[in-house]
Amino acid sequence: MINSFKSTTGKIASIRGSVVDIWFKSQLPAINTLLITGKDKQIKMEVYTQLDAHHVRAIAMTPTQGLARGMEVISEGDQLSVPIGEHILGRMFDVFGNTIDQGAPLKNQKRKSIHQSPPSLSKRSTKSDIFITGIKAIDVLIPLERGGKAGLFGGAGVGKTILLTEMIHNMVGHDKGVSMFCGIGERCREGQELYHEMKDAGVLDHMVLMFGQMNEPPGARFRVGHAALTMAEYFRDEEHRDVLLLIDNIFRFIQAGMEVSGLMGQMPSRLGYQPTLETELSKLEERIANTDVGAITSIQAVYVPADDLTDPAAVHTFSHLSASIVLSRKKASEGLYPAIDLLQSNSKMATPGIIGKRHYELAQEIRQTLAQYEELKDIIAMLGLEQLSTQDHRIVNRARRLERFLTQPFYATEQFSGIKGKEVSLNDALDGCERILSDELKEIPERAFYMIGTIDEALKKIPSKEKKGIEDEKKSTSENEEVDTTT
């Protein structure tokens, strides 16, 4: 219970789509109170604003078919709550905390309100740790923060959901933590597919899934993120475990808020977004934090409308993140998966004090090589590779090998690609990049670096005749170098 509010009833005064005005004779229910109405008491609403001494305006969280003026509305003074505890692992829920995986219903469940405050500053941890994902491109160039927030920015169909699915697989494989997947306003079939994929992979027992899909009313989509966070906070605060929270898609949360704001008659701001965009996003994002007992590390897919990174939704989300992973349609069209734009992506963790001097210098050299290659692309397009100097030739060769080495076969795409998924340690990834930059593998064809795990697999891909030729060439060059030094 929120306070000493007694159960009270009111009557529906007006209905406009998902917006319902309710008349109460005396005591008005507080903001965010859950209201129940309908013939079978199946229609649920949340109080959004108090209009006057007798009226409140609520937003429906279920379809409003069958509602009529004069219908009775019950308020028990409770807020929307979800079940918490060890028994929710391996289950799939909706925003009300009901199981939707066709399994047995939960019994004797302890519930908690979805409206919680962020952890206080005194409880937050000030230590910066790196969160290893097993994905080469991310661990080397865009290291993620344990207890931080990372954004996956990209348009439709560039691989945001696949990357999230891969991270779940890798985390559960070697971590004792819990993965929480929150689907906001995405396709219904994606939830079904993800559930069965995780079940087949044997990682479902370490996961909780929650969905508020695109066919649900905006009120439900607007609250599903808060509901998922309440479950994640239980594992962090009560069980002192690390939680990986994956949100797909944070733009749909902003979009649901925009719909609710429009239905409530608020004046829209730039590009039609709600005037309260920053406040609503902050209420959700600030609850994701690293405390002295555990951490919630969040990776959020962010749909970018028309691939425009200056869109207010993308700009406001950027300000909360410790790492930004930008997915590129151009890279996807070239078949370089994960299709990460390595030059546009960045991380606040990429400093010598956090990741170490060797890793930092190597990452800077990789970025420099890729940036120089980007500049040379125009010259290559106009004049061809033959017109480049020897130094520029080396840069192009290194950059093209690095681009291909930083691709990776995923467990999540095994059924489509036929290539077995691979997880790569940070040391193996750094070692591979170092060997490419030192020109140690310059004789190996580019194609050998594509879709491999560690660098040793590049040599295995070459036919034995070709491999022998490369080894002979390396031997002769080393002999020539010895002769030069003696003379």
C-alpha positions as CSV (number, residue, x, y, z in Angstrom):
1,M,0.0,0.0,0.0
2,I,1.1,3.6,-0.8
3,N,-0.6,5.1,2.2
4,S,-3.7,4.7,4.4
5,F,-5.9,5.1,1.3
6,K,-9.1,3.0,1.6
7,S,-10.7,1.1,-1.3
8,T,-12.9,3.5,-3.2
9,T,-15.1,3.5,-6.3
10,G,-15.7,6.1,-9.0
11,K,-17.6,6.3,-12.3
12,I,-16.3,6.8,-15.8
13,A,-17.1,10.3,-17.0
14,S,-15.6,10.2,-20.5
15,I,-13.6,8.0,-22.8
16,R,-11.3,9.2,-25.6
17,G,-9.3,6.2,-27.0
18,S,-6.8,5.2,-24.2
19,V,-7.6,8.3,-22.1
20,V,-10.4,7.9,-19.5
21,D,-11.7,10.6,-17.1
22,I,-13.2,9.2,-13.9
23,W,-15.4,10.9,-11.3
24,F,-14.8,10.2,-7.6
25,K,-17.2,11.5,-4.9
26,S,-14.6,12.3,-2.2
27,Q,-11.0,11.2,-1.9
28,L,-9.1,11.2,-5.2
29,P,-6.6,8.4,-5.9
30,A,-2.9,9.5,-6.0
31,I,-0.8,9.9,-9.2
32,N,0.3,6.5,-10.6
33,T,-2.4,4.6,-8.7
34,L,-3.8,1.5,-10.5
35,L,-7.5,1.6,-11.3
36,I,-9.6,-1.5,-12.4
37,T,-12.8,-1.5,-14.4
38,G,-14.7,-3.4,-17.1
39,K,-17.2,-6.3,-16.8
40,D,-14.7,-8.9,-15.6
41,K,-12.4,-6.2,-14.0
42,Q,-9.9,-6.9,-16.7
43,I,-9.3,-3.4,-17.9
44,K,-6.5,-1.6,-16.0
45,M,-5.6,2.1,-16.0
46,E,-3.0,4.3,-14.3
47,V,-3.8,7.7,-12.9
48,Y,-1.9,10.3,-14.9
49,T,-3.3,13.6,-13.5
50,Q,-5.9,15.0,-11.1
51,L,-8.1,17.4,-13.1
52,D,-10.1,19.0,-10.2
53,A,-11.6,18.1,-6.8
54,H,-13.7,15.2,-8.3
55,H,-12.0,14.1,-11.5
56,V,-8.8,12.2,-12.4
57,R,-7.5,11.4,-15.9
58,A,-6.1,7.9,-16.4
59,I,-4.2,6.2,-19.3
60,A,-5.4,2.7,-20.1
61,M,-2.9,-0.1,-20.1
62,T,-5.2,-2.6,-21.7
63,P,-7.5,-2.2,-24.7
64,T,-10.6,-0.1,-23.8
65,Q,-13.2,-2.0,-25.9
66,G,-16.5,-2.4,-24.0
67,L,-16.1,0.6,-21.7
68,A,-19.0,3.0,-21.3
69,R,-19.9,6.1,-19.3
70,G,-21.2,5.4,-15.8
71,M,-19.2,2.2,-15.4
72,E,-17.8,1.5,-11.9
73,V,-14.0,2.0,-11.4
74,I,-12.3,0.5,-8.4
75,S,-9.2,2.0,-6.7
76,E,-7.5,0.1,-3.9
77,G,-4.7,2.6,-3.6
78,D,-2.0,0.2,-5.0
79,Q,0.5,1.0,-7.7
80,L,1.3,-1.3,-10.6
81,S,3.6,-4.1,-9.2
82,V,5.5,-7.1,-10.6
83,P,6.7,-10.3,-8.9
84,I,10.2,-10.5,-7.6
85,G,12.3,-13.4,-6.4
86,E,14.4,-16.3,-7.5
87,H,11.4,-18.1,-8.9
88,I,10.9,-15.6,-11.8
89,L,14.1,-16.9,-13.5
90,G,13.4,-18.7,-16.8
91,R,10.0,-17.1,-17.2
92,M,8.4,-14.6,-19.6
93,F,6.2,-11.8,-18.3
94,D,4.0,-8.9,-19.5
95,V,3.9,-5.5,-17.9
96,F,1.5,-6.6,-15.2
97,G,3.8,-9.4,-14.1
98,N,1.6,-12.1,-15.6
99,T,3.4,-15.1,-17.1
100,I,2.9,-15.3,-20.9
101,D,5.1,-18.4,-21.6
102,Q,2.2,-20.9,-21.2
103,G,3.9,-22.3,-18.1
104,A,2.4,-22.8,-14.7
105,P,1.3,-19.6,-12.9
106,L,3.5,-18.3,-10.1
107,K,2.4,-19.1,-6.5
108,N,2.9,-17.1,-3.3
109,Q,4.6,-14.4,-5.2
110,K,6.2,-11.4,-3.5
111,R,5.4,-8.2,-5.5
112,K,7.0,-4.8,-5.7
113,S,5.8,-1.4,-7.1
114,I,7.4,-0.5,-10.5
115,H,7.8,3.1,-9.4
116,Q,11.1,3.1,-7.5
117,S,13.7,5.8,-6.8
118,P,17.3,5.5,-8.2
119,P,20.0,4.4,-5.7
120,S,21.4,7.4,-3.6
121,L,24.8,8.8,-4.3
122,S,26.2,7.3,-1.1
123,K,25.3,3.7,-2.3
124,R,26.8,4.1,-5.8
125,S,30.2,2.6,-6.6
126,T,32.9,4.9,-7.9
127,K,35.1,2.1,-9.2
128,S,35.3,1.7,-13.0
129,D,35.5,-1.9,-14.2
130,I,35.4,-3.2,-17.8
131,F,32.6,-5.5,-18.8
132,I,33.9,-8.2,-21.3
133,T,31.4,-9.3,-24.0
134,G,33.5,-11.8,-26.0
135,I,32.9,-9.7,-29.2
136,K,36.2,-8.5,-30.6
137,A,35.2,-5.2,-32.1
138,I,33.5,-4.1,-28.9
139,D,36.1,-5.3,-26.4
140,V,39.0,-3.8,-28.3
141,L,37.7,-0.5,-29.5
142,I,34.5,0.3,-27.5
143,P,35.1,-1.3,-24.0
144,L,31.9,-1.4,-22.0
145,E,31.6,-0.3,-18.3
146,R,30.4,-2.7,-15.6
147,G,27.3,-1.0,-14.2
148,G,27.2,1.4,-17.1
149,K,24.9,2.0,-20.0
150,A,25.8,1.3,-23.6
151,G,23.7,2.2,-26.6
152,L,23.4,0.3,-29.9
153,F,22.4,3.0,-32.5
154,G,21.2,2.0,-35.9
155,G,18.3,2.0,-38.3
156,A,16.0,-0.9,-39.2
157,G,17.6,-4.2,-40.1
158,V,21.3,-3.5,-39.3
159,G,21.6,-6.1,-36.5
160,K,20.7,-4.5,-33.2
161,T,18.6,-7.5,-31.9
162,I,21.2,-10.1,-33.1
163,L,24.0,-8.3,-31.2
164,L,21.9,-8.2,-28.0
165,T,21.0,-11.9,-28.4
166,E,24.7,-12.7,-28.8
167,M,25.6,-10.8,-25.7
168,I,23.1,-12.7,-23.6
169,H,24.5,-16.0,-24.9
170,N,28.1,-15.0,-24.0
171,M,27.2,-13.5,-20.6
172,V,25.3,-16.5,-19.4
173,G,28.0,-18.8,-20.7
174,H,30.8,-17.6,-18.4
175,D,29.1,-15.4,-15.8
176,K,27.1,-16.2,-12.6
177,G,25.0,-13.1,-13.2
178,V,21.4,-12.8,-14.4
179,S,20.3,-11.5,-17.8
180,M,17.1,-9.5,-18.1
181,F,15.7,-8.9,-21.5
182,C,13.1,-6.2,-21.9
183,G,11.3,-5.8,-25.2
184,I,9.6,-2.4,-25.6
185,G,7.3,-1.9,-28.6
186,E,9.1,-4.5,-30.9
187,R,7.6,-7.3,-33.0
188,C,5.7,-10.0,-31.3
189,R,7.4,-12.8,-33.2
190,E,10.8,-11.6,-31.9
191,G,9.8,-12.4,-28.3
192,Q,8.7,-15.9,-29.3
193,E,11.9,-16.5,-31.3
194,L,14.2,-15.2,-28.5
195,Y,12.4,-17.4,-25.9
196,H,12.9,-20.6,-27.9
197,E,16.5,-19.6,-28.9
198,M,17.5,-19.1,-25.3
199,K,15.7,-22.4,-24.3
200,D,17.6,-24.3,-27.0
201,A,20.9,-22.8,-26.0
202,G,20.3,-23.9,-22.4
203,V,20.6,-20.4,-20.9
204,L,16.9,-19.7,-20.1
205,D,17.3,-20.6,-16.4
206,H,19.6,-17.6,-15.9
207,M,17.2,-15.2,-17.7
208,V,14.0,-13.2,-17.2
209,L,12.1,-11.9,-20.2
210,M,9.6,-9.1,-20.2
211,F,7.7,-7.8,-23.2
212,G,5.4,-4.9,-24.0
213,Q,5.0,-5.4,-27.7
214,M,3.9,-3.0,-30.5
215,N,0.3,-4.3,-30.5
216,E,-0.2,-3.2,-26.9
217,P,-1.5,0.2,-25.8
218,P,1.0,3.1,-25.3
219,G,0.3,3.0,-21.5
220,A,1.7,-0.6,-21.3
221,R,4.7,0.1,-23.5
222,F,5.5,3.2,-21.5
223,R,5.7,1.2,-18.2
224,V,7.4,-2.0,-19.3
225,G,10.9,-0.6,-18.9
226,H,10.2,0.4,-15.3
227,A,8.7,-3.1,-14.6
228,A,11.8,-4.9,-16.0
229,L,14.1,-2.6,-13.9
230,T,12.2,-3.4,-10.7
231,M,12.9,-7.1,-11.3
232,A,16.6,-6.4,-12.1
233,E,16.9,-4.3,-9.0
234,Y,15.9,-7.2,-6.8
235,F,18.8,-9.4,-8.0
236,R,21.2,-6.5,-7.6
237,D,20.1,-5.2,-4.2
238,E,18.7,-8.3,-2.4
239,E,20.9,-11.1,-3.9
240,H,24.0,-9.0,-4.7
241,R,24.3,-10.4,-8.2
242,D,25.4,-8.6,-11.4
243,V,22.6,-8.1,-13.9
244,L,22.9,-7.6,-17.6
245,L,19.8,-5.6,-18.7
246,L,19.1,-5.6,-22.4
247,I,16.5,-3.2,-23.7
248,D,15.1,-3.5,-27.2
249,N,14.2,-0.7,-28.0
250,I,14.6,2.5,-26.0
251,F,13.3,4.6,-28.9
252,R,10.0,2.7,-28.6
253,F,9.9,3.8,-24.9
254,I,10.3,7.4,-26.0
255,Q,7.7,6.8,-28.8
256,A,5.2,5.4,-26.2
257,G,5.7,8.5,-24.0
258,M,5.1,10.7,-27.1
259,E,1.8,8.9,-27.7
260,V,0.7,9.2,-24.0
261,S,1.7,12.9,-24.1
262,G,-0.4,13.5,-27.2
263,L,-3.4,11.7,-25.8
264,M,-3.2,13.8,-22.7
265,G,-3.3,17.0,-24.8
266,Q,0.2,18.3,-24.0
267,M,1.8,20.7,-26.4
268,P,4.5,18.8,-28.5
269,S,8.0,20.1,-28.7
270,R,10.6,19.8,-31.5
271,L,9.7,17.2,-34.2
272,G,6.5,16.2,-32.3
273,Y,8.3,14.8,-29.3
274,Q,6.8,15.2,-25.8
275,P,7.9,18.3,-23.8
276,T,8.8,15.9,-20.9
277,L,11.2,13.7,-23.0
278,E,14.3,14.3,-20.9
279,T,12.6,13.9,-17.5
280,E,10.9,10.6,-18.6
281,L,14.1,9.2,-20.0
282,S,16.1,10.2,-16.9
283,K,13.6,8.5,-14.5
284,L,14.3,5.2,-16.3
285,E,18.1,5.6,-17.0
286,E,19.1,6.8,-13.5
287,R,17.9,3.6,-11.9
288,I,20.5,1.6,-13.9
289,A,23.6,1.9,-11.7
290,N,26.6,0.2,-10.1
291,T,26.2,0.1,-6.3
292,D,28.5,-1.2,-3.6
293,V,26.7,-4.6,-3.6
294,G,26.1,-5.3,-7.3
295,A,25.7,-3.8,-10.7
296,I,23.1,-3.4,-13.4
297,T,24.9,-3.2,-16.8
298,S,22.5,-2.1,-19.5
299,I,22.9,-2.4,-23.2
300,Q,20.1,-0.6,-25.1
301,A,19.2,-0.8,-28.7
302,V,18.3,2.7,-30.0
303,Y,16.4,2.9,-33.3
304,V,17.6,6.0,-35.2
305,P,14.8,7.5,-37.3
306,A,16.1,7.9,-40.9
307,D,19.6,7.1,-39.7
308,D,19.8,10.7,-38.4
309,L,21.9,10.9,-35.2
310,T,20.8,14.5,-34.6
311,D,17.2,13.3,-33.9
312,P,16.1,14.5,-30.4
313,A,15.5,10.8,-29.3
314,A,19.1,9.8,-30.2
315,V,20.6,13.1,-28.7
316,H,18.9,12.7,-25.4
317,T,19.8,9.0,-25.1
318,F,23.5,9.8,-25.9
319,S,23.8,12.0,-22.8
320,H,23.1,9.0,-20.5
321,L,25.6,6.5,-22.1
322,S,29.1,5.5,-21.2
323,A,29.6,3.8,-24.6
324,S,27.9,4.4,-28.0
325,I,28.0,1.6,-30.6
326,V,26.9,2.9,-33.9
327,L,25.7,0.3,-36.5
328,S,26.3,1.1,-40.1
329,R,24.1,0.1,-43.1
330,K,27.1,0.5,-45.3
331,K,29.1,-2.1,-43.3
332,A,26.1,-4.4,-43.3
333,S,25.9,-4.1,-47.1
334,E,29.6,-5.1,-47.4
335,G,28.9,-8.2,-45.3
336,L,31.1,-7.0,-42.4
337,Y,29.2,-8.3,-39.3
338,P,28.8,-7.1,-36.6
339,A,28.2,-4.0,-38.8
340,I,29.8,-1.5,-36.3
341,D,31.0,1.8,-37.5
342,L,34.3,1.7,-35.5
343,L,35.2,5.4,-36.1
344,Q,31.8,6.8,-35.1
345,S,31.5,4.5,-32.0
346,N,33.2,5.5,-28.8
347,S,33.5,4.7,-25.1
348,K,34.4,6.8,-22.1
349,M,36.2,3.7,-20.7
350,A,38.9,3.9,-23.4
351,T,41.5,5.6,-21.3
352,P,45.0,4.3,-20.2
353,G,44.0,4.4,-16.5
354,I,41.1,2.0,-17.0
355,I,42.0,-0.3,-19.8
356,G,45.8,-0.2,-19.5
357,K,48.5,1.4,-21.6
358,R,49.0,-1.5,-24.1
359,H,45.3,-1.8,-24.9
360,Y,44.8,2.0,-25.2
361,E,47.8,2.5,-27.5
362,L,46.7,-0.4,-29.7
363,A,43.1,0.9,-29.9
364,Q,44.4,4.4,-30.9
365,E,46.6,2.8,-33.6
366,I,43.7,0.8,-35.0
367,R,41.5,3.9,-35.1
368,Q,44.3,5.9,-36.8
369,T,44.8,3.2,-39.4
370,L,41.1,2.9,-40.2
371,A,40.8,6.7,-40.4
372,Q,43.7,7.0,-42.8
373,Y,42.2,4.3,-45.0
374,E,38.9,6.2,-45.0
375,E,40.7,9.2,-46.3
376,L,42.5,7.2,-49.0
377,K,39.2,5.6,-50.3
378,D,38.5,8.7,-52.6
379,I,42.0,8.5,-54.1
380,I,41.6,4.7,-54.7
381,A,38.2,5.3,-56.3
382,M,39.5,7.9,-58.7
383,L,43.1,6.7,-59.5
384,G,43.2,3.1,-58.3
385,L,45.5,1.4,-55.8
386,E,48.5,1.5,-58.1
387,Q,48.9,5.3,-57.6
388,L,49.4,5.0,-53.9
389,S,52.8,5.3,-52.2
390,T,54.4,2.3,-50.5
391,Q,53.5,3.7,-47.1
392,D,49.8,4.2,-48.2
393,H,49.7,0.7,-49.6
394,R,50.7,-0.7,-46.2
395,I,48.0,1.3,-44.5
396,V,45.3,0.0,-46.9
397,N,46.5,-3.6,-46.4
398,R,46.5,-3.3,-42.6
399,A,43.1,-1.5,-42.5
400,R,41.4,-4.1,-44.8
401,R,42.8,-7.0,-42.7
402,L,41.7,-5.3,-39.5
403,E,38.2,-4.7,-40.8
404,R,37.9,-8.4,-41.7
405,F,39.5,-9.7,-38.5
406,L,37.0,-7.6,-36.4
407,T,34.1,-9.5,-38.0
408,Q,32.9,-12.5,-36.0
409,P,30.6,-15.5,-36.4
410,F,27.8,-15.3,-33.8
411,Y,26.0,-18.1,-32.0
412,A,22.8,-16.2,-32.7
413,T,23.3,-16.5,-36.5
414,E,24.5,-20.1,-36.7
415,Q,21.2,-21.4,-38.2
416,F,21.4,-18.7,-41.0
417,S,25.1,-18.6,-41.8
418,G,26.1,-22.2,-41.2
419,I,29.3,-20.9,-39.4
420,K,29.8,-22.0,-35.8
421,G,29.7,-19.1,-33.4
422,K,32.8,-18.0,-31.6
423,E,33.6,-16.1,-28.4
424,V,37.0,-14.4,-28.3
425,S,39.0,-13.4,-25.2
426,L,40.3,-9.8,-25.0
427,N,44.0,-11.0,-25.0
428,D,43.4,-13.0,-28.2
429,A,41.7,-10.1,-29.9
430,L,44.5,-7.6,-28.9
431,D,47.1,-10.1,-30.0
432,G,45.5,-10.5,-33.4
433,C,45.3,-6.8,-34.0
434,E,48.9,-6.3,-32.9
435,R,50.2,-8.9,-35.3
436,I,48.2,-7.3,-38.2
437,L,49.5,-3.8,-37.4
438,S,53.1,-5.1,-37.2
439,D,52.7,-6.5,-40.8
440,E,53.6,-10.0,-39.5
441,L,50.7,-11.5,-41.5
442,K,50.8,-9.2,-44.6
443,E,51.3,-12.2,-47.0
444,I,48.1,-13.9,-45.9
445,P,45.2,-13.1,-48.2
446,E,42.5,-10.8,-46.8
447,R,39.7,-13.4,-47.2
448,A,41.5,-15.6,-44.5
449,F,40.7,-13.0,-41.8
450,Y,37.0,-12.9,-42.6
451,M,34.6,-14.4,-40.0
452,I,37.2,-16.0,-37.7
453,G,37.7,-16.1,-34.0
454,T,41.4,-15.9,-33.0
455,I,44.2,-14.9,-35.5
456,D,45.5,-18.5,-35.6
457,E,42.4,-19.5,-37.6
458,A,43.5,-17.3,-40.5
459,L,46.5,-19.6,-41.1
460,K,44.2,-22.7,-41.0
461,K,42.0,-21.3,-43.7
462,I,44.9,-21.2,-46.3
463,P,45.5,-24.3,-48.4
464,S,48.8,-26.1,-47.5
465,K,50.5,-25.2,-50.8
466,E,49.8,-21.5,-50.2
467,K,50.8,-21.7,-46.6
468,K,54.2,-23.4,-47.5
469,G,54.8,-20.5,-50.0
470,I,54.2,-17.9,-47.3
471,E,56.5,-19.7,-44.9
472,D,59.3,-20.0,-47.5
473,E,58.9,-16.3,-48.3
474,K,59.1,-15.3,-44.6
475,K,62.2,-17.6,-44.3
476,S,64.0,-16.0,-47.3
477,T,63.2,-12.4,-46.1
478,S,64.6,-13.2,-42.6
479,E,67.8,-14.7,-44.2
480,N,68.1,-11.5,-46.4
481,E,67.8,-9.3,-43.3
482,E,70.6,-11.4,-41.6
483,V,72.8,-10.9,-44.6
484,D,72.2,-7.2,-44.6
485,T,73.1,-6.9,-40.9
486,T,76.3,-8.9,-41.4
487,T,77.4,-6.8,-44.4
